[in-house]
């Protein structure tokens, strides 16, 4: 049964996220967003200090099993925290979401492998500096959203993995859009082992960031989410142990890939709600203080209409995402169609209504002295993250005939 009442655990961790967001994340994100060169951002003491504080509070390991040192929180509770953190610092929140992909996949696919648990999962859970943050590498310059094209054997990852003795040798380049690509300690890499199978011919590999031949490009200079590092990851004759393949190529690949995007797109949707909330709450406060024609602009009908429609959008998008999380909680990883629909719905609304909140502020809305223009910039990227909304819509629509 769906329950809109929050339990004590949820109330406590959301309150913690709110205080941390307001007091630490927000001022840091505003400062970091204004740095012209993103490479300076990710080399700065401020960025790593804030990320370390997030790790120290345990926000990096919310979804990981308690037996490995995680918090063991369900999908809905985790989503609520992402929303709250995104309300204050969407870029830093977006850093934390894929930051645990390596230990999460190990605990999901290879929880019996105590060697991998001890090497990758436990150190990540115990980390209080942020240095063990991770990334997953799927998108390539020639294979982006096509990574979900499971039937066309002409579509395949250009990154290759070849078995040589008891080693796997990986060669290739992942695109500029690998989240945490330039700062990750370890990577999940999808690479082709059997080209005749197309995308299904890809295996899933653990690649330590310090492995020979692994290099990263400079950070992408983006319009929004400027505190999320995105950079290309390159592998040149990179050798890893054979048993670092945690999922083999074959017909199971679509299940794994769909599971990742089911969970990932819900997270992006929660970021969108947080960004909308931030813009709405700032615009609402401004509308009560800004006086025009002898009264606060909140009392002008057109302004009130814009604010109310944004409030509606926040509530509707959150409810849709909660359903997706509830489905994930009841039967992991949940329902792909619902997750994609909720992400598309929330991110489209975020772009529309953050722009409308800029309009509420008028000239101040486009001033760097006010944060609303930043939220509009951040929202733009969410329609592209984890797959463009147009491509995701086509993918989700293909599942409409299912029960």
C-alpha positions as CSV (number, residue, x, y, z in Angstrom):
1,X,0.0,0.0,0.0
2,X,1.2,3.5,-0.9
3,X,1.6,5.6,2.3
4,X,2.3,9.3,2.2
5,X,3.2,9.5,5.9
6,X,6.9,9.6,6.5
7,X,8.3,7.3,9.1
8,X,10.8,8.4,11.8
9,X,13.9,7.3,9.7
10,X,12.7,9.2,6.7
11,X,12.0,12.3,8.8
12,X,15.4,12.2,10.4
13,X,17.5,11.7,7.3
14,X,15.5,14.3,5.3
15,X,16.0,16.8,8.2
16,X,19.7,16.0,8.2
17,X,19.9,16.5,4.4
18,X,18.0,19.8,4.7
19,X,20.3,21.2,7.4
20,X,23.4,20.0,5.5
21,X,22.1,21.4,2.3
22,X,21.2,24.8,3.7
23,X,24.3,25.3,5.8
24,X,27.0,23.6,3.7
25,X,26.0,22.6,0.2
26,X,24.2,25.7,-0.9
27,X,26.9,28.3,-0.3
28,X,29.5,25.9,-1.7
29,X,27.6,25.2,-4.9
30,X,26.9,28.9,-5.5
31,X,30.6,29.7,-5.2
32,X,31.7,26.7,-7.3
33,X,29.2,27.5,-10.0
34,X,30.8,30.8,-10.7
35,X,34.3,29.4,-11.4
36,X,34.9,29.9,-15.1
37,X,37.2,26.9,-15.7
38,X,35.5,23.7,-14.4
39,X,38.9,22.0,-14.0
40,X,39.6,24.5,-11.3
41,X,36.4,23.6,-9.6
42,X,37.3,19.9,-9.3
43,X,40.8,20.7,-8.1
44,X,39.6,23.1,-5.5
45,X,39.8,22.4,-1.8
46,X,36.2,23.6,-1.4
47,X,34.8,20.9,-3.7
48,X,36.6,18.1,-2.0
49,X,35.9,19.4,1.5
50,X,32.1,19.5,0.8
51,X,32.2,16.1,-0.9
52,X,34.0,14.7,2.1
53,X,31.4,16.1,4.5
54,X,28.7,14.4,2.4
55,X,30.6,11.1,2.7
56,X,31.1,11.5,6.4
57,X,27.4,11.9,6.9
58,X,26.8,8.8,4.9
59,X,24.9,10.3,1.9
60,X,27.0,8.3,-0.5
61,X,26.0,4.9,0.8
62,X,22.3,5.3,1.4
63,X,21.2,2.5,-0.9
64,X,23.9,0.0,-0.1
65,X,23.2,-3.0,2.1
66,X,23.8,-2.6,5.8
67,X,25.9,-5.9,5.9
68,X,28.5,-4.1,3.8
69,X,28.5,-0.9,5.7
70,X,25.7,0.9,3.9
71,X,22.5,2.5,5.3
72,X,20.1,0.0,3.6
73,X,17.6,2.7,2.7
74,X,14.8,1.9,0.3
75,X,14.3,3.6,-3.1
76,X,11.6,6.1,-2.0
77,X,13.6,7.3,1.1
78,X,16.7,7.7,-1.1
79,X,14.7,9.6,-3.6
80,X,13.4,12.0,-1.0
81,X,17.0,12.7,0.1
82,X,18.0,13.4,-3.5
83,X,15.2,15.8,-3.9
84,X,16.2,17.6,-0.7
85,X,19.8,17.8,-1.6
86,X,19.0,19.0,-5.1
87,X,16.9,21.8,-3.6
88,X,20.2,23.2,-2.3
89,X,22.9,21.9,-4.6
90,X,21.7,19.9,-7.7
91,X,25.2,19.6,-9.1
92,X,26.7,18.1,-5.9
93,X,23.6,15.9,-5.5
94,X,24.1,14.7,-9.1
95,X,27.7,13.9,-8.2
96,X,26.7,11.6,-5.4
97,X,24.0,9.6,-7.4
98,X,26.4,7.8,-9.8
99,X,29.1,8.0,-7.2
100,X,28.2,4.6,-5.8
101,X,27.5,2.7,-9.0
102,X,30.5,0.4,-8.6
103,X,29.7,-0.9,-5.0
104,X,26.0,-1.0,-5.9
105,X,26.5,-3.2,-8.9
106,X,28.9,-5.4,-7.0
107,X,26.5,-5.8,-4.1
108,X,23.7,-6.6,-6.7
109,X,25.6,-8.9,-9.1
110,X,28.5,-10.3,-7.1
111,X,27.6,-10.2,-3.4
112,X,29.1,-13.6,-3.0
113,X,32.5,-12.3,-4.2
114,X,34.1,-11.4,-0.8
115,X,37.3,-10.3,-2.6
116,X,35.4,-7.7,-4.6
117,X,33.4,-6.6,-1.5
118,X,36.6,-6.1,0.5
119,X,38.4,-4.3,-2.3
120,X,35.7,-2.0,-3.7
121,X,32.6,-1.9,-1.5
122,X,33.9,-1.8,2.1
123,X,36.5,1.0,1.4
124,X,33.8,3.0,-0.4
125,X,31.4,2.7,2.6
126,X,34.2,3.6,5.1
127,X,35.4,6.5,3.0
128,X,35.0,9.9,4.7
129,X,36.9,12.0,2.1
130,X,35.0,11.4,-1.2
131,X,38.1,10.0,-2.8
132,X,36.4,6.6,-3.5
133,X,33.7,8.1,-5.7
134,X,32.9,6.0,-8.8
135,X,31.5,6.3,-12.3
136,X,29.9,4.1,-14.9
137,X,31.0,4.3,-18.5
138,X,28.5,3.4,-21.2
139,X,28.0,6.3,-23.6
140,X,30.5,6.7,-26.4
141,X,31.0,9.3,-29.1
142,X,29.3,6.9,-31.6
143,X,27.0,5.1,-29.2
144,X,24.9,7.2,-26.9
145,X,21.2,6.6,-26.6
146,X,21.8,3.7,-29.0
147,X,23.1,1.8,-26.0
148,X,19.5,0.7,-25.5
149,X,19.1,-0.6,-29.0
150,X,19.4,-4.3,-28.2
151,X,18.0,-5.8,-31.4
152,X,20.1,-4.1,-34.1
153,X,23.4,-6.0,-34.2
154,X,25.0,-3.2,-36.2
155,X,24.9,-1.1,-33.0
156,X,27.6,-2.0,-30.6
157,X,30.1,-0.5,-28.1
158,X,33.3,0.6,-29.9
159,X,35.2,0.0,-26.7
160,X,36.5,-3.5,-26.8
161,X,37.4,-6.1,-24.2
162,X,39.6,-9.0,-25.2
163,X,40.5,-12.1,-23.2
164,X,44.3,-12.6,-23.2
165,X,45.4,-15.4,-21.0
166,X,44.0,-14.8,-17.6
167,X,43.6,-11.0,-18.2
168,X,41.1,-8.8,-20.0
169,X,42.5,-6.0,-22.2
170,X,40.2,-3.0,-22.7
171,X,40.7,-0.4,-25.5
172,X,38.4,2.5,-26.3
173,X,37.0,5.9,-25.4
174,X,33.9,6.8,-23.5
175,X,32.2,10.1,-24.2
176,X,32.6,13.5,-22.6
177,X,29.5,12.9,-20.6
178,X,30.7,10.3,-18.1
179,X,29.5,11.7,-14.8
180,X,32.4,11.8,-12.3
181,X,34.6,10.7,-15.2
182,X,37.5,13.0,-14.3
183,X,37.4,12.3,-10.6
184,X,36.4,8.7,-10.2
185,X,38.4,6.2,-8.1
186,X,36.9,3.2,-10.0
187,X,34.8,2.6,-13.0
188,X,32.1,0.3,-14.3
189,X,32.8,-0.1,-18.1
190,X,30.7,-1.6,-20.8
191,X,32.8,-3.0,-23.6
192,X,32.2,-5.2,-26.6
193,X,33.4,-8.8,-26.5
194,X,31.3,-10.2,-29.3
195,X,30.6,-7.8,-32.1
196,X,28.2,-10.2,-33.8
197,X,25.7,-9.8,-30.9
198,X,25.6,-6.0,-31.2
199,X,25.1,-4.3,-27.8
200,X,24.2,-7.7,-26.3
201,X,27.8,-8.6,-27.0
202,X,29.0,-6.2,-24.2
203,X,30.4,-7.4,-20.9
204,X,30.4,-5.4,-17.7
205,X,33.8,-4.7,-16.1
206,X,35.3,-3.3,-13.0
207,X,38.2,-1.0,-13.9
208,X,40.3,0.6,-11.1
209,X,41.0,4.3,-11.9
210,X,44.7,3.7,-11.4
211,X,44.9,0.8,-13.8
212,X,47.6,1.2,-16.5
213,X,46.3,2.9,-19.6
214,X,43.3,4.7,-18.0
215,X,43.3,8.4,-18.6
216,X,40.6,11.1,-18.4
217,X,40.0,14.2,-20.4
218,X,39.4,17.7,-19.1
219,X,36.1,18.5,-17.5
220,X,33.3,19.5,-19.8
221,X,32.5,23.2,-19.6
222,X,28.7,23.1,-19.2
223,X,25.8,25.5,-19.0
224,X,24.4,24.0,-15.8
225,X,25.2,21.4,-13.1
226,X,28.6,22.9,-13.2
227,X,29.6,21.2,-9.9
228,X,29.0,17.8,-11.6
229,X,32.2,16.6,-13.2
230,X,31.7,15.1,-16.6
231,X,34.6,14.0,-18.7
232,X,35.7,11.5,-21.3
233,X,37.4,8.3,-20.0
234,X,40.0,6.6,-22.3
235,X,41.5,3.1,-22.0
236,X,44.6,2.1,-23.9
237,X,45.7,-1.6,-23.5
238,X,44.2,-1.5,-20.0
239,X,44.6,-4.9,-18.3
240,X,42.3,-6.1,-15.6
241,X,42.0,-9.6,-14.0
242,X,39.5,-11.8,-15.8
243,X,37.3,-12.1,-12.7
244,X,36.7,-8.3,-12.8
245,X,34.1,-9.0,-15.4
246,X,31.0,-9.0,-13.2
247,X,28.4,-9.6,-15.9
248,X,29.1,-11.5,-19.1
249,X,27.9,-10.6,-22.6
250,X,24.7,-12.2,-23.9
251,X,20.9,-12.1,-23.7
252,X,21.1,-10.9,-20.0
253,X,22.6,-7.6,-21.0
254,X,19.3,-5.8,-21.7
255,X,18.1,-6.8,-18.2
256,X,21.2,-5.3,-16.6
257,X,21.2,-2.1,-18.7
258,X,17.4,-1.6,-18.2
259,X,17.9,-2.1,-14.4
260,X,20.5,0.7,-14.3
261,X,18.4,3.2,-16.3
262,X,15.3,2.3,-14.4
263,X,17.0,3.3,-11.1
264,X,19.0,6.1,-12.7
265,X,16.2,7.9,-14.3
266,X,14.2,8.0,-11.1
267,X,17.1,9.7,-9.5
268,X,17.3,12.3,-12.3
269,X,13.5,12.9,-11.8
270,X,14.1,13.6,-8.1
271,X,16.8,16.1,-9.0
272,X,14.3,17.9,-11.2
273,X,11.8,18.2,-8.4
274,X,14.5,19.6,-6.1
275,X,15.5,22.2,-8.7
276,X,11.9,23.2,-9.3
277,X,11.4,23.5,-5.5
278,X,14.5,25.7,-5.2
279,X,13.3,28.1,-8.0
280,X,9.7,28.1,-6.7
281,X,10.6,28.8,-3.0
282,X,12.9,31.6,-4.0
283,X,10.4,33.2,-6.4
284,X,7.6,32.9,-3.8
285,X,9.6,34.7,-1.2
286,X,10.6,37.4,-3.7
287,X,7.0,37.9,-4.8
288,X,6.0,38.6,-1.2
289,X,8.8,41.2,-0.8
290,X,8.8,42.9,-4.2
291,X,6.3,45.7,-4.4
292,X,4.9,47.0,-7.7
293,X,1.8,49.2,-8.2
294,X,1.5,49.6,-4.5
295,X,1.3,46.0,-3.5
296,X,3.5,42.8,-3.4
297,X,3.7,41.2,-6.8
298,X,2.3,38.0,-5.2
299,X,-1.1,39.8,-5.2
300,X,-1.0,40.3,-9.0
301,X,-3.0,37.5,-10.6
302,X,-0.5,36.6,-13.3
303,X,2.3,36.2,-10.9
304,X,0.1,34.1,-8.6
305,X,-0.9,31.9,-11.5
306,X,2.8,31.2,-12.4
307,X,3.6,30.3,-8.8
308,X,0.6,28.1,-8.4
309,X,1.3,26.2,-11.6
310,X,4.8,25.6,-10.4
311,X,3.5,24.3,-7.1
312,X,1.2,21.9,-9.0
313,X,4.1,20.7,-11.1
314,X,6.2,19.9,-8.0
315,X,3.5,17.9,-6.3
316,X,2.5,16.0,-9.4
317,X,6.1,15.1,-10.4
318,X,6.9,14.0,-6.9
319,X,3.8,11.8,-6.7
320,X,4.8,10.2,-10.0
321,X,8.3,9.5,-8.8
322,X,7.1,8.1,-5.6
323,X,5.1,5.6,-7.5
324,X,8.2,4.6,-9.5
325,X,10.1,4.2,-6.2
326,X,7.3,2.2,-4.7
327,X,7.4,-0.2,-7.6
328,X,11.2,-0.4,-7.2
329,X,10.8,-1.2,-3.5
330,X,8.2,-3.9,-4.1
331,X,10.0,-5.6,-7.0
332,X,13.6,-4.4,-7.8
333,X,14.5,-2.7,-10.0
334,X,10.9,-1.6,-10.6
335,X,9.1,-0.8,-13.8
336,X,11.1,0.7,-16.7
337,X,8.1,2.4,-18.4
338,X,7.0,4.1,-15.2
339,X,10.6,5.3,-14.3
340,X,11.2,6.7,-17.8
341,X,7.8,8.4,-17.8
342,X,8.3,10.0,-14.4
343,X,11.8,11.3,-15.4
344,X,10.5,12.8,-18.6
345,X,7.5,14.3,-16.9
346,X,9.5,15.8,-14.0
347,X,12.4,17.2,-16.1
348,X,10.1,18.7,-18.8
349,X,8.2,20.4,-16.0
350,X,11.4,21.6,-14.4
351,X,12.6,23.3,-17.6
352,X,9.2,25.0,-18.0
353,X,8.7,26.2,-14.5
354,X,12.2,27.2,-13.6
355,X,12.0,29.5,-16.7
356,X,8.7,30.8,-15.4
357,X,10.2,31.5,-12.0
358,X,12.8,33.6,-13.8
359,X,9.9,35.6,-15.3
360,X,8.5,36.1,-11.8
361,X,11.7,37.9,-10.8
362,X,11.7,39.9,-14.0
363,X,15.1,41.6,-14.5
364,X,16.4,40.2,-11.3
365,X,15.7,36.7,-12.7
366,X,18.5,37.0,-15.2
367,X,20.9,38.5,-12.7
368,X,23.8,36.4,-11.3
369,X,23.1,38.0,-7.9
370,X,20.0,35.8,-7.7
371,X,20.1,32.0,-7.9
372,X,17.0,31.4,-10.0
373,X,18.8,31.8,-13.3
374,X,21.1,29.0,-12.1
375,X,18.2,26.7,-11.5
376,X,17.0,27.3,-15.0
377,X,20.4,26.4,-16.3
378,X,20.6,23.3,-14.2
379,X,17.1,22.1,-15.3
380,X,18.1,22.2,-19.0
381,X,20.7,19.5,-18.4
382,X,18.3,17.2,-16.7
383,X,16.3,16.7,-19.9
384,X,19.4,15.2,-21.4
385,X,20.9,13.3,-18.5
386,X,20.7,9.5,-18.6
387,X,19.2,9.7,-22.1
388,X,17.5,12.6,-23.9
389,X,13.8,12.8,-23.1
390,X,12.9,12.3,-26.8
391,X,14.8,9.0,-27.0
392,X,13.5,7.8,-23.6
393,X,10.0,8.5,-24.7
394,X,10.3,6.3,-27.7
395,X,11.9,3.5,-25.5
396,X,9.1,3.8,-22.9
397,X,6.4,3.9,-25.6
398,X,7.5,0.5,-26.9
399,X,6.4,-1.0,-23.5
400,X,2.9,0.4,-23.6
401,X,1.5,-2.9,-24.8
402,X,2.8,-4.8,-21.8
403,X,0.7,-5.7,-18.8
